[in-house]
Amino acid sequence: MLASPTELSHRYGVLLLQQGIASQPRPPYVRWLHYYWDFCHK
């Protein structure tokens, strides 16, 4: 079963923090996560 978008976004945010991705470049990463999520469900 796939994770819900909110859970997935939360886990992705935690991963970005663990990888040392600063707050400034984070929005493009999150945007691409949403693009990928949409693509996989079409």
FENFEN-V47159 format. One record per run of one state. SS is the DSSP state (h for helix, s for strand, l for the rest). FROM is the first residue (numbers start at 1). LEN is the number of residues. If there is no record, write none. Layout:
# FENFEN-V47159
ss->SS from->FROM len->LEN
ss->SS from->FROM len->LEN
This chain:
# FENFEN-V47159
ss->l from->1 len->4
ss->h from->5 len->14
ss->l from->19 len->7
ss->h from->26 len->15
ss->l from->41 len->2
